[in-house]
Amino acid sequence: MKRESLLVIKIFAFLAFLNFSAQLSNAVPSEHPRKIIVFKKWYGQEADQDALLRNFGAVKIKSLNLINSQAVHLPPGAEKHLKSKSEILRIDEDLVITAVAKKIKPTPKPPHPPSKLPEKLPWGIQRIYADLVWEVTTGSMIKVAILDTGIDLDHPDLWRNIKGGINTLRPRKSADDDNGHGTHLAGTVAAIDNDFGVIGVGPEIYLYAVKVLDKKGEGWLSDLIDALDWCIDNKIQVINMSFGSLEGNRSFHDAIIRVHQAGITMVASAGNNGEDSGLIEYPAFYPETIAVSAVDEFDDFASFSSYGPQIDLTAPGVNIISTYKKGFYATMYGTSMSVAHVTGTVALILTTSPKWGYDLDGDRIWDPDEIRERLMDTAENLGLHYHQQGAGLVRASCVLFRRIK
């Protein structure tokens, strides 16, 4: 009797597997949800991972070596079965991330080449006193990655400082900007000091265009994780993160932790949810990043800016003029713009040696936590709530002075 019951169970299990396999074969991969499959540490061979995932109808998008995982299209119903495998640690959503810019006002097409436009020092660069530092440092040779929509690789106010990059959305394509958002950030960080256009916080900072967002300003967490791995491999020193998601997950946080452990300083936009929920977006929510809110020309808190206890600093984020795609310039609003001011300041600090007690581990090299402490210790208190300003307004002049009165 027991043998007959066992036989019946096996037959039902076999029929269930056939039905599950049929569902997999009939499903359309491009319509399947995007998932991040994280494997246990001992199961790290990519070929073995590929074989296991194929058995469940998963269609591979890319490997994510940084967190021992793969991004895949996973058929409906497969997740439950895959989770039961001993090789699988967890399955996370491949989250959507978006550029964090509030408004845009492009300049009209000039009747003459940009090289004929008179040079302008943007108000935000002046407000953080970046120009006072240039006699000491311009950020030369510090490697800053702009993880965004790319950078206009031929922009006359940027090209000399662009030293490399990658497109993790389409690796065979260039990291040229088809949106404008990334180019705007790049200009605030490192526009060249010449006789036209604008000037960045550090006009000799090395820029790396890392395209993780498409022309709509949208991207996937998996492409971001891929980009973070590239930053570690290419010894990037500062990462500008002017994007966000209202959701986070373990894969997201683990990737951020790996970058922090690699000694790379990450600066992230708080988000533009101030007129709605006020929620701070990821990755700015994570403690390993420097979370930045926005203020205007009058040192007032920007109404659109997210706020909360995670805020470390604030920076100019309203009416920010900078470079734009196709050689143009534009005025933009958002915590994205604020981040670029802090990113440039971090690069300036990295040209110096830790001093005045900031070298916490005694290695004579700035690490992310030491950078954060330096920035917060020298920030200007604007009298705003700490959920709005954190420690205060970033001051690039912290490269020169111990404390701002």
N, C-alpha and C positions, 0 to 999 in steps of 0.2 A: 504493500500500500504506500509506504514511504517512497519507494523507487518511482511509482507511478506519479505521485505528487511532485516529486523532484523533476520528473520528465516534463510534466505539464508546465511547471515554472520555467524550465529552460526553453520550452517552445514559445511561451508568451514573451520571454525576454528576447528571443531571436526575432520574433515578429515585430516587437517594439523597435529593435535596432534597424530592421529593414525599413520600417515606416519612417524612422528618424533619418536614415540615409537617403530615402526618397525625397524627404523635405529638403535636405541639403542640396541634392542634385537639381531640384526644380527651382530653387531660390536664385535670385539674380544678385551676384556679389555686390554690384554698385549700389544696390538698395539696402544692403545689410548695414546695421548700426556699426559705427567705428568704436572699437574697444582697444584698450591697452592690456595685453596679457602679460602678467609679471610672473616670472619663474623663480623657483627657489634657488638659492645660491649655488647649490651643487649641480644644478641642471643648466649649465651655461653654454653648451655647444650649440651653435646656431643651426647646424644641420639636423640635430636631434629635435630641436624646438620646431623647426619647419615641418618635420615629418609628423610630429604629434599634432600640430595644428591642422595639417591637411586632413588628418583622420576625422576631424570634426567640421570639415567644410570651410575652415577659415581661409580667407584670401589675404595674403600678406601685403601690407603697405610698406613697412620698413622695420628694420631692427633698431632697437633703442638700447644700445650697449651700456649707456650711463646708468640705467636702472635694471639691467638684465631682463629686458622685456621686448615685446613686439607689438606694433600697431597693426591691427587687422580689421577686415570686414568680417563680422561674425554672424552667421545665420541665426534666425530666431529659433529658440529652443536649444541651441548648442551650448549656451553659457552654463546652464545648469549641469549639463553632463561634463563639461570641461572642468568646472570647479571641483569636481569629485576626484580628479586625477592628482596623484601624490606629487607630481612635478610642479603643479600650479600653486603659487603663493596667493594670488588674488587676481581679480579682473576689475579694471577701472574704466570709467567713461573716458573717451578721447574728447575732452572738453573743447568748446569753441572759445577762442580769445579774440578780442577786438581792440582796435586802436582807441585811445582815450583822448579825443579832441572834441571840443564843444562846438565851435563855429569856425568858419573860414572866410576870409575876404581876400581873394587873390588881387594882386595889383594888375591894372590893365596892361596889355602888351605894350612895351615901350617902343617909341618911334625910333629908338637908337639902340645899339647893342648894350648889354649890361655893363660892359667895360667902360662905358661912358657915363654911367650913373654915379653920382657923388656918393662917397662912402658915408655910412651912418652908423653911429654907435647906439644900438638898441637900448631902450630905457632899462630893461631888465639887467643887461650887462653892467650898466652904470650903477644900478641900485645895489648890486651885490659887491660893488667895488672891484670887479675883476681887472679893470684897466690899471688899478694901482699896483697890481702884481707883475705886470708884464716886463718891468725892468729887472725883475728877479727871475721869473719863469713864464714861459708861454705854453708849457705843457709838452714840449718837444719830446717825441719818441715814446710817449705813453700811449698804449694801445687800448682804444675804446671801441667797443662793438655796439652799433646801433641795431638792436633787434627789433625790426619793424617792417615797413613796406618796401625797404630798400633805400638806396640813395641815388640821386641823379649823378651818375658817375662822370658826366662831362660838365657839370655845373662850374662855371668859371670862378666861383667863389669857394669851391670845395675841392676840385679835382686834385690839386697838389697834395692835399692831406689824406686822400683816400689811398690806403695801402693794400687793400684786399677785401675778401668777403666770400659769401656763399649764399645760394638760394636753396633753402631746405624744402621749399614747396616743389620746385622743379630743378633738381641739381644740375641738369644740363643747360639750364638757362642762366643768364647773368643776374646779378642782384640789383639791377637798375630799377629805379622807383617808378611805378605806374600809378601811384596814388598821390604822392606829395607829402604825406605825413612824415615819413622817415627823413626826407630831405630837409624838412623844416627843423627837425630835431638836430640833425647833423650840423646845420648852420649855427644854431645857438651854442652847440658844444664847441665847434671848431672852424667857423668860417674864417677865411684867410684875411689877414690884415694887409690890404692893398690900397688902392685909391678909388675903389668902387664897392657898391653893395653894402654888406654888413660885416661885423666882426663878431667872432664867437668868444666864449669864455676863455678858451685857450687856443689862440690862432695857429699853433703849430702842433696840436694834438694829432696823433695818427688815428684815422677813422677806418673802421671796418664795417662794410655794408652787409648785414646778415638779414636776408629777406625771409621773414616768417609769416608775413601777412600779405594777402592778395590785394588787387586793385580796389577792392571794396573795404579794405582795412580789416579783413577777417582772416583767421587762421585756426590751426588745430594745435592742441597741446602736444601731440606727438612730434610735430614739426618744430615746436619750441624746444622740446627736450633734445631733439637731434641737434639743434643749433647750440644749445648749452654745452653739449659734448664737444662740438667743434670749437667753441670758445676755450675750453680747457686744453684741448690738443694744440691750439694755436697761441697759447700763452697770453690770452687777452687779460687785461688788468682791471678794466671797468666795463660793466654792461649797463646800457640804458634800456629800461623796460617801461616804455610808455604805452602799455596795453594792459588789459585786465579781463577778468572773468568774475562774475558774482558767485561762481562755484569753485571749490578747490577739491582736491582729492590726494590720496597718499602718493600716487605717482608724481603729481605736481610738486608736492612738498619734498619728496625724496630727491628729485632732480635739483631743486633749489639748494638743499642741504649739501649735495655733492659739490656744487659750484662754490658754495661758501667754504667748504673744507679745502678746496683747491686754492683758496686765497684770493678769489676774485670778488671785488666789491660790486654789488648789484643795487641799482637805484630804481625804484618803482613808483609809478603814479598811483595815488590814492583812489582815483576814480572821479567821475563827474556826476555823482548821485546826490549832490547837496540839496537840490530842489525836489528830491523824491525821498528815497529811503535814507540817504546819507551814508549808506554802507561803503566801507572800504573794500576794494576789490583785491583779488589774488593776482599776482604774487605779493603785492604790497602788504597784505595781511600777515604774511609770514615774517617771523622775527629776524630771519637771516638777511632780509632786504632793508634798505633805507626807504621808508615810506614818506612821500612828499605830497603836501597839499598846495593850494594856490592862493596868492594874494594879488591885488591890483596895484596900480601906480600910486595909490594913496595909502598903501599898507593895510587896506581893508580886506577882510576875508572874502574870497570869491564865492558868490552865492551858489555856483554850480559845483564847488569842490566837495568831495566826500570828507568826512571827519570822523574822529574816534580816537581811542587810547593808543592805537597802533601808530599814529602819526609821529614821525621823528623830527621833521623839518618842514618849513614852508618856503616857497620861492615864487618869483614872478610868473604869472600864468595868464594874464589878461592883456590883450592888444600887443601880442608879441610878433614883431616882424622878423622874418628870417628867410632863408633860401627856400625855393620850391622847385617842383619838377620842371623840366624843359628849360632850365636856365632862368626861371622867373623868381619872384619874391612874393611872399604872402603874409598876411596878418592872421594869426590863429589864437584861439582861446582854449585853455584846458590844463589839467594837471599834467598832461603829457609835456607841455611846454615848461612847466615848473621843474620836472625831472631833469630836463636837459641842462638847466642852470646848475643843478647839484652835481650831475655827472661831470660837467666840465671842471667844477671846483675840486672834485675828487682827483681828477687827473692832475691838476696843478699841485695838489698836496703830494701826490706820488713822485713828483720830481725832487722832493726834499727827503731828508732822513727824519725818522721819528725823534722827537725831543720833548723836553719839558714833562717827562714822566709818562708820555703816551706809548712808549715801547714796552708794552705790558709783558711780553715774553722774552725781551732782551735779545731779539735776533737782528735788530737794526733794520728791519723791513716792516713797512706798514702792512697790517693785515686788516680785513674788513671791520672787525670790531674796534680796532684802534682808530681807523678812519671815522667810524660813526661817532666815537667819543670826542674826537677832535672837532668834528663839525658841530656837534651839539653843544660842546663847551664854549665855542666861539660864536654861536648863533646870536642874532640880535632879537631881544625880547620885544615884540610888537604890542604887548598888552592884550593879546587875544587869549581865548581859552586854550588850554594845552591840547584839547582834543582837535582844535583848529590849526594851531601853529606848531605843536610839538615843543621843541626847545626854542624855536624862533626862526627868524629869517636866515637862510644860509648866507655866509659872508666869505667870498673868495679871498678876502684880505686876511683870513685866518692863516694863510701861508706866511704872512709877514708878522702877525701879532699874536700874542698868547691869548688875549681876551679882549673882546670889544666892549667898550663902556656904553 
